[in-house]
Amino acid sequence: MNKRIKKIQKLLVDKNVDCILIKSKSNKKYINALTGSGVNVLVTRNKAFQIMDGRYVNEAKESNTEFEILVYSQGGDYISKISELMNAEGYNKLAIEGNQILVKDYLKMEKVGLKLVLFTDELDELRKIKDFDEINLVRKACEITDYIFDEAIKEIKVGMKEYELSAYIQYLAIKNGASQMAFDTIVASGVRGAMPHGRPTSKAFMNNEAITIDFGITYEGYQSDMTRTIFIGEPRKEIRKIYDVVKEAQMLGISTIKKGSIANEVDKAVREYIYKQGYGEYFTHGLGHGIGMGDGEFPILNPKSTTLLEDGMIMSCEPGIYIPGIGGVRIEDDVLIENGIGVPLNKTSKEYIILKEK
């Protein structure tokens, strides 16, 4: 049985529960189970099951032999199957992912007599320290991301639309080994740069304005996430000032990401620096989030997070300043804690990238 399933089984013992039902895509992916919505994973203290209808059986048999397969017939349901199994094994206490269960399913589980224990971050905590293979996959995703960025900016010119650049980035991603984008690409130019999550529109690029590009890819299940703010022609004075502050803040964040730091202390150091430069009210989000398979990755870098940072953790460091009517700047790297210090996995320059006016 794989070591990740064993980690979950140890968690069951530590939390004094018999089994856990896993429905989230990222946690199923983590233990190499099928990720389809019709596949429910049940891990007990000594076994692991994939519970499904007949649509998934052949794929399950071909893809993984570590799980026993339980199939329910058309018109049946996975809850009855779980109840039968737990009764047969003498189990009663079932952990569930609190943010994944529908109310109707929760009520049915109670009705069939299962004693439910809500898990919140327990499985995410198990994933926060990456192993050697995971680190190498994130490293490769970042390497591909750097290459895509270098190729994409060669095509940027005045008059090109934001969504054209977004589409070209996606084309380059798939061409160079990505299975998909990690999230919807952000391209926000000019005054739209004041929108931290500005999705691409038909707005055309203009001379002397900033373009914020935030994208990531998925490579063999693992993701990257990088942001750079670039310019066509010389940036305006106010945006140049903002850029310098964000760059210094981002580098401060990376130097503060290290073994033994507390996540909210890293966020605080960056936030205080930006505040002292007069832009505190315009840094409107947390400093970073965990990098890995996607949803639920720890650690989170924000004012409330008390996570102790450790070797093997990977997180984004992405301060930004966003001023309505003027624009914004964000710079982001994925940072691995290795031998006690934060090491950026992205190699793309953070110096000014000023494209010639075309």
GIMO-V729254 format. One record per backbone hydrogen bond with DSSP energy under -1.0 kcal/mol. NH is the residue of the N-H (numbers start at 1). CO is the residue of the C=O. Records with the same first field share a line. If there is no record, write none. Layout:
NH->CO ; CO
This chain:
6->2
7->3
8->4
9->5
10->6
11->7
12->8
13->9
14->10
15->11
16->13
17->12
18->93
19->93
20->43
21->95
22->41
28->24
29->25
30->26
31->27
32->29
33->28
39->36
40->51
41->22
42->49
43->20
44->47
49->42
50->68
51->40
52->70
56->53
60->56
61->57
62->58
63->59
64->60
68->48
70->50
72->52
76->73
81->77
82->78
83->79
84->80
85->81
86->82
87->83
88->84
89->85
91->86
94->115
95->19
96->117
98->119
100->97
106->102
107->103
108->104
109->105
110->106
111->107
112->108
113->110
114->109
115->92
117->94
119->96
125->121
126->122
128->125
130->312
135->131
136->132
137->133
138->134
139->135
140->136
141->137
142->138
143->139
144->140
145->141
146->142
147->143
148->144
149->145
150->146
151->147
152->148
153->149
155->152
159->205
160->157
162->203
163->201
165->161
166->162
167->163
168->164
169->165
170->166
171->167
172->168
173->169
174->170
175->171
176->172
177->174
178->173
179->218
182->216
186->214
188->212
190->210
192->189
193->190
194->191
195->192
198->195
205->160
208->232
211->230
212->188
213->228
214->186
215->226
218->180
219->222
222->219
223->292
224->217
226->215
227->332
228->213
230->211
231->353
232->209
233->355
240->236
241->237
242->238
243->239
244->240
245->241
246->242
247->243
248->244
249->245
250->246
251->247
252->248
253->249
254->250
255->251
256->252
257->253
259->340
260->309
261->258
263->307
264->305
265->262
266->262
267->263
268->264
269->265
270->266
271->267
272->268
273->269
274->270
275->271
276->272
277->273
278->275
279->274
282->279
283->280
287->301
288->301
290->297
291->314
297->294
301->288
309->261
312->337
313->310
315->335
316->289
317->333
318->287
321->329
322->282
323->327
326->323
327->323
329->321
331->319
332->227
333->317
335->315
336->343
337->313
338->341
341->338
343->336
345->334
355->231
